Amino acid sequence: MSSRKFLWDVSRKFFTVGLIGLTVSDRYVSIFPVRGASMSPTLNPGTSSHDDHVLVEKFCLQKYNFKRGDVVVFCSPTNHKEKHIKRITGLAGEWFAPTYLYDAVRIPEGHCWVEGENLANSTDSRSFGPIPLGLIQGRATHVIWPPQRVGKINRRVPEGSRLPSF
């Protein structure tokens, strides 16, 4: 009888811890593995043999509180199973002039423009246009793995194609 009670207690504790972990991961903070070199040198620089893992905070989703230069994780607008991590380079209402177009693009309300830092190796808004803010799953704030790269991800406003608003 006591082994049965022990198994029940252990199962109940694991279930409780799992439920709390799932809630925290869904609502507040999660860990995201960064694959590829599209955000190099900020993430996955060529000198590292391990993929970076970043801490993604989700408090910014309550009021869609994003700023130019934030690094965000979002679902791909073309394939909901894919997740990307890119830097916000333009916000709703701004005019943007991508280098490959001869015309400026106005970013619609409820959208933002995202680009990777390694433009030669990045699938971003240059490929699929402005992304809806509803696809963003959180803001990357810190690199937490590998240990030699642990640190804060700085908000860096990229130079480039943004035009003044009219």
C-alpha positions in Angstrom: 0.0 0.0 0.0 2.7 2.5 0.8 4.4 2.1 -2.6 1.1 2.9 -4.3 0.7 6.1 -2.1 4.3 7.0 -2.9 3.7 6.7 -6.7 0.5 8.7 -6.4 2.3 11.5 -4.5 5.2 11.6 -7.0 2.8 11.6 -10.0 0.8 14.4 -8.5 3.9 16.5 -7.8 5.2 16.0 -11.4 1.8 16.9 -12.8 1.7 20.1 -10.7 5.2 21.1 -11.6 4.5 20.4 -15.3 1.3 22.5 -15.2 3.1 25.4 -13.5 6.0 25.2 -16.0 3.6 25.1 -19.0 1.7 28.2 -17.6 5.0 30.1 -17.1 6.2 29.2 -20.6 3.0 30.1 -22.2 2.3 33.4 -20.4 5.5 34.9 -19.1 8.9 33.6 -20.4 10.2 30.8 -22.5 13.5 29.6 -24.1 14.0 29.7 -27.8 16.8 27.9 -29.7 18.3 30.1 -32.5 19.1 28.1 -35.6 21.0 29.4 -38.6 23.1 32.6 -39.2 20.4 35.1 -40.1 21.0 37.1 -36.9 24.7 36.8 -36.9 26.8 38.5 -35.3 24.3 39.2 -32.5 23.1 35.6 -32.3 25.0 32.5 -33.5 28.2 34.3 -34.5 30.5 32.3 -36.7 33.0 31.7 -33.9 30.5 29.6 -31.9 30.0 25.9 -32.5 26.8 25.7 -30.5 23.4 27.3 -31.3 22.4 30.1 -29.1 19.4 29.8 -26.8 17.6 33.0 -25.9 15.2 34.0 -23.1 11.9 35.2 -24.6 9.8 37.5 -22.4 6.1 37.7 -23.2 5.0 40.7 -21.1 5.4 42.9 -24.3 2.4 41.0 -25.8 -0.1 42.5 -23.4 -0.2 45.9 -25.2 2.0 45.0 -28.2 4.7 47.2 -26.7 7.5 47.0 -29.3 10.2 49.4 -30.3 12.5 49.7 -33.3 15.6 47.5 -32.6 13.8 44.8 -30.5 14.7 41.2 -31.4 11.4 39.3 -31.6 10.3 35.7 -32.1 7.4 35.2 -34.4 5.5 32.6 -36.5 6.2 32.8 -40.2 3.3 34.4 -42.1 3.7 31.8 -44.8 4.0 28.6 -42.6 2.5 28.7 -39.1 4.8 25.8 -38.0 8.0 27.8 -38.6 9.3 30.3 -36.1 11.8 33.1 -36.9 13.8 35.5 -34.8 14.6 38.9 -36.3 15.1 42.5 -35.4 12.2 45.1 -35.8 13.4 47.8 -38.2 10.1 49.5 -38.9 6.8 50.1 -37.0 3.3 50.8 -38.1 2.7 54.1 -39.9 6.4 54.5 -41.0 7.6 54.6 -44.5 10.2 52.1 -45.4 12.4 51.9 -48.5 13.9 48.4 -48.9 17.1 48.4 -50.9 15.7 45.9 -53.5 12.6 48.0 -54.3 12.5 51.2 -56.2 9.5 52.5 -54.2 8.8 53.1 -50.5 6.4 50.9 -48.5 4.1 52.2 -45.8 3.9 49.8 -42.9 0.2 49.2 -42.2 -1.4 49.6 -38.7 -1.0 46.5 -36.6 2.2 45.4 -38.5 5.9 45.8 -38.3 8.9 45.3 -40.6 11.6 42.8 -39.5 15.0 42.0 -40.9 17.8 39.7 -40.0 21.3 41.2 -39.4 22.9 38.9 -41.9 20.9 40.2 -44.9 22.6 37.7 -47.3 21.3 34.8 -45.3 17.9 35.9 -43.9 14.2 35.3 -44.8 12.4 38.3 -43.4 10.1 41.1 -44.4 12.0 41.6 -47.6 10.6 38.2 -48.6 7.1 38.2 -47.0 6.4 41.9 -46.3 5.3 43.5 -43.1 4.3 41.0 -40.4 1.1 41.3 -38.3 1.9 42.0 -34.6 -0.4 39.1 -33.7 2.2 36.6 -35.0 4.9 37.8 -32.6 5.4 35.4 -29.7 7.8 37.5 -27.5 10.9 39.6 -27.3 14.3 38.0 -26.9 16.1 39.7 -24.0 19.1 37.5 -23.1 21.3 34.8 -24.5 21.3 32.0 -21.9 23.3 29.3 -23.7 26.2 28.6 -24.5 27.7 29.7 -21.2 30.5 31.8 -22.8 27.9 33.9 -24.6 25.5 34.5 -21.7 24.4 38.2 -21.7 21.8 40.8 -22.6 20.6 41.3 -26.2 20.9 45.0 -26.8 18.3 47.0 -28.6 20.1 48.3 -31.6 18.4 50.5 -34.1 19.7 49.5 -37.5 20.8 52.1 -40.0 19.2 52.0 -43.3 16.0 52.3 -45.2 13.6 54.0 -42.8 12.2 57.2 -44.2 10.6 60.1 -42.3 6.9 59.9 -41.7 4.7 62.3 -43.7 
